[in-house]
Amino acid sequence: MEHKPVVIIGGGFAGVFTAKHLLSRRVPVVLISETNHFTFTPLLHEVATGALISHDATFEYEHFFHDKPFRFIRGRVTSIDREQKQVLIGDKKLGYDFLVIATGSVTNFYSVKGVEHAFVLKNIDDAIALKRAILTRAQDMDRHVSVSVVGGGPTGLELVFDIDRMLRALKKKDPQADYDLRLIHATDIFCRGGGDVVQKYISQALQKAGIDVLCGVSAQGVTPSEVQTTAGSFHSDVTIMCAGVKPNTDVFADTLLLDERGHIPVYQTLQSLQDPTIFALGDVISINNEPTPKLAQTAVREASILAENIARLRQSPDSQLKVYRPKVLGMLFSLGYGDGVGTIGPVIVKGFLAWYLWRTIYLFKTPGLSNKLRVAFSWTMDLFQGRNLTEF
């Protein structure tokens, strides 16, 4: 029986690593994405603050899949026809035997008013826009910028520390430049996991950096010059929303069952509850009514199992399938250059070692040898040249 290529919707960690594992099993793949590149999202905060340039965090799909049975389609899927086994891309149709939904997540604004005045950090355009906004205010006639980061999870924490380092570098070059930096967090727990030791280390690092921290405070509104919170209003030239994410699944609401939070419920085989030919993984899924952790490591582990299950089903519809059991292997956070904290299994790591391991792990997750070398080179140049303080 002649099989159609596996169709993957979404080109983030979940989609790219699924494609990688399927292609290693000689299963043809069609990947559909709205951009022609994979964005290494864990490094976006370094692009936004000048440690890396945009080219270091984006990798063209065709470049690292060029010698495989791989096809890329640039476009947006508008719906799925489950009866005909087709996806609609605009007014075009594409048939499939097996479909993989890996559309990731979007920023959750939690009903905050005026979010059109806020910045987010989900793609390379966001990172460039954020960097330009900070530098524009920091280098204008007043030479002062006030920055507020809303959300003290991994993205918010890593971003606020790197913004601090970027603005310190700018102030070193231009002593007249000045800034206020604020972290607004709805609870008093940063980056859940690791226990009191990790929380204490993060709090001490924030205090050492001189970052103004508001814990137990929620954002309620944003204007071009202010952030309104449950603790009052604060002047803010640049406000960044990092409070959380939600599944990017609205387009599937008419054809697939979604839970109350927008996740696609799947079995442990990563097949949707409604259709065994439709698989899903990454930020979009829930298993037994529980969302899986929205982490790159989760998507990578799921991708291997999903690809193996599709390969088995292509060989025989009666094949026994592998199951995925959610498990976080560890969490590492960068707290600015040369500092970090987190866990690897039951072991807590801190300081330079944690930061070094954080960089090493993400370097090895970078797809393609040439891309790994490019990122490593940029990090090395940062040691000698300092931050790239151009707008791009």
C-alpha positions in Angstrom: 0.0 0.0 0.0 1.3 3.4 -1.0 1.2 5.8 1.9 1.0 9.6 1.7 3.7 11.6 3.5 2.9 12.4 7.1 1.6 16.0 7.4 2.8 18.1 10.3 1.1 21.4 11.2 3.6 23.6 13.0 7.3 24.1 12.8 8.4 24.6 16.4 10.2 22.2 18.7 7.4 19.6 18.5 7.0 19.8 14.7 10.7 19.9 13.8 11.7 17.1 16.1 8.8 15.0 15.0 9.9 15.5 11.4 13.5 14.7 12.3 12.5 11.4 13.9 10.2 10.4 11.1 12.8 11.2 8.5 15.4 9.1 10.4 12.9 6.2 9.9 12.6 7.0 6.2 9.1 8.3 6.5 8.3 11.2 4.1 7.2 14.4 5.7 5.3 17.5 4.7 5.7 20.3 7.2 3.3 23.3 7.1 4.3 26.5 8.8 3.6 30.2 8.5 7.3 31.0 8.4 10.1 29.3 6.5 12.3 28.9 9.6 12.4 27.2 13.0 12.8 29.7 15.8 14.8 28.5 18.8 12.5 30.2 21.3 14.6 29.5 24.5 17.2 31.9 23.0 14.8 34.7 22.0 15.6 36.7 25.2 19.3 36.8 24.1 18.3 38.1 20.7 16.1 40.8 22.4 19.1 41.9 24.5 21.9 41.7 22.1 23.8 38.6 23.2 22.8 37.0 19.9 21.6 38.3 16.6 18.4 37.2 15.0 20.2 34.9 12.6 21.5 32.9 15.5 18.1 31.8 16.7 16.4 31.1 13.3 17.1 28.1 11.1 15.7 27.5 7.7 13.8 24.2 7.4 15.1 23.3 4.0 18.7 23.8 5.3 18.7 21.0 7.8 16.3 18.7 6.0 17.6 19.3 2.4 18.8 15.7 1.8 15.7 14.0 3.2 12.2 13.1 1.7 11.0 16.4 3.1 8.7 19.0 1.7 7.9 22.4 3.2 4.7 24.4 2.6 4.5 28.0 3.7 0.9 28.8 4.8 -1.7 28.7 7.5 -4.0 25.7 7.9 -7.6 27.0 8.1 -9.4 23.8 8.9 -9.3 20.0 8.8 -11.7 17.7 6.9 -11.5 14.5 8.9 -13.9 12.6 6.6 -11.8 13.3 3.5 -8.5 13.3 5.4 -7.5 16.6 4.1 -6.1 19.9 5.5 -7.1 23.2 4.0 -4.4 25.8 3.4 -6.3 28.8 2.2 -8.2 27.5 -0.8 -5.9 24.5 -1.4 -6.3 21.0 -0.1 -3.7 18.5 1.0 -4.4 14.9 1.7 -2.9 12.8 4.5 -2.9 9.3 6.0 -1.5 10.6 9.3 -1.7 14.1 10.6 0.4 15.7 13.4 -0.8 18.9 15.1 2.2 20.7 16.6 1.0 24.3 16.6 2.5 25.3 20.0 1.2 28.1 22.1 0.4 31.8 22.1 0.7 34.4 24.9 -2.0 34.3 27.5 -3.0 37.9 28.4 -5.3 36.9 31.2 -7.9 39.6 30.3 -5.3 42.4 30.9 -6.6 45.6 29.2 -4.6 47.5 26.6 -2.3 44.6 25.7 -1.8 46.1 22.3 0.6 48.5 24.0 2.6 45.6 25.5 5.4 43.5 24.0 5.6 39.7 23.9 8.4 37.3 23.2 7.2 34.4 21.0 9.0 34.9 17.7 12.0 36.6 16.1 10.0 39.7 15.1 8.9 40.1 18.8 12.5 40.0 19.9 13.6 42.6 17.4 10.7 44.9 18.2 11.4 44.6 21.9 15.1 45.4 21.5 14.4 48.4 19.3 11.8 49.8 21.8 14.2 49.6 24.7 17.1 51.2 22.8 14.9 53.9 21.4 13.9 55.1 24.8 17.3 54.5 26.4 19.1 56.6 23.7 16.6 59.5 23.2 17.0 63.0 24.6 16.0 62.0 28.2 18.4 59.0 28.2 16.0 57.1 30.5 13.9 54.0 30.0 11.5 52.3 32.4 11.0 48.6 31.6 8.4 46.3 33.3 8.4 42.5 32.8 5.1 40.9 33.7 5.5 37.3 34.8 8.3 35.6 36.8 8.3 32.2 35.1 11.3 31.0 33.1 10.9 33.4 30.2 10.2 36.4 32.4 13.1 35.7 34.7 15.7 35.0 32.0 14.5 38.1 30.1 14.7 40.5 33.0 18.2 39.5 33.9 19.4 39.9 30.3 17.7 43.2 30.0 19.5 44.3 33.1 22.8 43.2 31.6 22.1 44.9 28.3 21.2 48.2 29.9 24.3 48.0 32.2 26.4 47.7 29.0 24.6 50.6 27.5 25.2 52.8 30.6 28.8 51.8 30.5 29.1 53.2 27.0 26.9 56.2 27.8 27.1 57.3 31.5 24.1 59.6 30.9 21.8 56.7 30.1 19.7 55.4 33.0 16.9 52.9 33.6 14.4 51.4 35.9 13.7 47.7 35.7 10.7 46.0 37.3 9.5 42.4 37.6 5.8 42.0 38.3 4.8 38.5 39.4 1.4 37.2 40.5 2.7 34.8 43.2 5.8 34.6 45.4 7.1 31.4 43.7 9.4 31.8 40.7 9.7 28.9 38.2 7.9 26.2 40.0 10.2 23.2 40.9 13.4 22.8 42.9 11.9 23.8 46.2 13.0 26.5 48.7 16.7 26.4 47.7 16.0 27.3 44.1 13.5 30.0 45.1 15.9 31.6 47.6 18.7 31.6 45.1 16.5 33.4 42.5 15.3 35.9 45.0 18.9 36.7 46.1 20.0 37.1 42.4 17.2 39.5 41.8 18.1 41.5 44.9 21.8 41.5 43.9 21.0 42.8 40.5 18.9 45.6 41.9 15.8 44.7 40.0 12.6 46.0 41.6 10.4 42.9 42.3 6.7 43.1 43.0 5.4 39.6 44.2 1.8 38.8 44.7 0.9 41.5 42.2 -1.1 41.1 39.0 -1.1 43.3 36.0 -4.6 44.8 35.1 -3.9 47.2 32.2 -1.2 48.6 30.0 -0.9 52.0 28.3 2.0 53.4 26.3 3.5 54.9 29.4 2.1 52.9 32.3 1.4 49.5 33.7 -1.6 49.2 36.0 -1.5 46.6 38.7 -3.3 45.4 41.8 -0.6 47.3 43.8 -1.2 50.6 41.9 0.1 52.1 38.6 3.7 52.5 37.6 5.5 54.4 34.9 6.6 52.0 32.2 7.9 52.9 28.8 8.2 49.3 27.7 6.0 46.6 29.2 6.6 42.9 28.3 3.9 40.2 28.9 5.5 36.9 30.0 2.8 35.8 32.4 1.9 32.6 30.6 0.8 30.8 27.4 -2.3 29.0 26.1 -2.6 26.3 23.3 -2.7 27.6 19.7 -5.7 25.5 18.8 -8.6 27.9 17.9 -8.5 26.9 14.3 -9.3 23.2 15.2 -12.3 24.0 17.5 -14.9 23.1 14.8 -13.4 19.8 13.9 -11.7 18.4 17.1 -12.7 18.1 20.7 -10.9 20.6 22.9 -10.9 20.7 26.7 -12.0 23.8 28.6 -8.5 25.3 28.3 -8.1 24.7 24.6 -6.0 21.6 24.7 -6.4 18.6 22.4 -7.1 15.5 24.6 -4.9 12.6 23.5 -4.2 9.1 24.6 -0.8 8.2 25.9 0.0 7.0 22.4 -0.4 10.8 21.5 -3.4 10.0 19.2 -6.4 12.3 19.6 -9.4 10.8 21.4 -11.6 11.3 18.3 -9.4 10.1 15.5 -6.5 7.6 15.6 -5.0 9.0 12.4 -4.6 12.5 14.1 -1.7 12.8 16.5 -0.8 15.9 18.6 2.0 16.9 20.9 3.8 19.7 22.7 2.0 22.7 24.1 -1.4 21.8 22.6 -2.2 18.5 24.4 -3.6 17.1 27.6 -3.4 13.5 28.8 -6.0 12.3 31.3 -7.3 15.8 31.6 -3.9 17.2 32.6 -1.9 19.4 30.2 1.6 18.1 29.7 4.4 20.5 30.7 4.9 23.3 28.1 8.7 22.8 27.8 11.0 22.1 24.9 12.2 18.9 26.6 8.6 17.6 26.8 8.1 18.2 23.1 11.4 16.5 22.1 10.6 13.4 24.2 7.0 13.2 22.8 8.3 13.6 19.2 10.4 10.4 19.4 7.4 8.4 20.7 5.0 9.9 18.2 7.3 9.2 15.3 7.8 5.6 16.3 4.1 5.1 16.6 3.3 6.5 13.2 6.2 4.4 11.7 4.7 1.3 13.3 1.1 2.0 12.1 2.4 2.6 8.5 3.8 -1.0 8.6 0.8 -2.5 10.3 -2.5 -1.0 11.6 -2.5 -3.6 14.4 1.0 -2.7 15.7 1.4 -2.3 19.4 2.2 1.4 20.1 4.5 3.1 22.6 3.1 5.2 25.4 4.3 8.6 26.6 4.4 9.2 30.4 4.9 12.9 31.3 8.0 13.5 33.2 10.2 16.6 33.7 13.9 15.5 33.8 15.0 18.8 35.2 14.8 22.6 34.9 17.6 25.1 34.4 17.3 28.9 34.4 19.8 31.5 33.3 20.1 34.4 35.7 22.3 36.6 33.6 25.8 35.9 32.2 27.7 33.4 34.3 24.8 32.6 36.7 22.0 30.2 36.9 20.1 27.8 39.0 17.9 24.7 38.6 17.6 21.0 39.0 18.8 17.9 37.1 16.8 15.1 38.5 17.0 15.4 42.3 20.2 17.4 42.2 20.2 21.2 42.6 22.8 23.1 40.7 23.7 26.8 41.1 25.9 29.5 39.9 28.3 29.2 36.9 27.8 25.4 36.6 24.1 25.8 36.2 24.5 28.5 33.6 27.1 26.5 31.7 24.9 23.4 31.7 22.0 25.6 30.5 24.0 26.8 27.6 25.4 23.4 26.8 22.0 21.7 26.7 20.4 24.3 24.5 23.5 24.2 22.2 23.1 20.5 21.7 19.3 20.9 21.0 20.1 23.4 18.2 19.3 21.6 15.0 22.2 21.0 12.5 26.0 21.1 13.1 26.5 24.4 11.2 23.8 26.0 13.3 25.4 24.7 16.5 28.7 26.2 15.4 27.2 29.5 14.6 25.5 29.9 18.0 28.7 28.8 19.8 30.7 31.4 17.8 28.3 34.2 18.7 28.5 33.3 22.4 32.3 33.3 22.2 32.3 36.7 20.4 30.0 38.0 23.2 32.9 37.3 25.6 35.2 39.6 23.8 33.0 42.2 22.0 30.2 42.6 24.5 26.5 43.1 23.6 25.3 44.0 20.1 23.5 47.2 20.8 22.3 47.9 17.3 18.6 47.8 16.7 18.6 44.4 14.9 
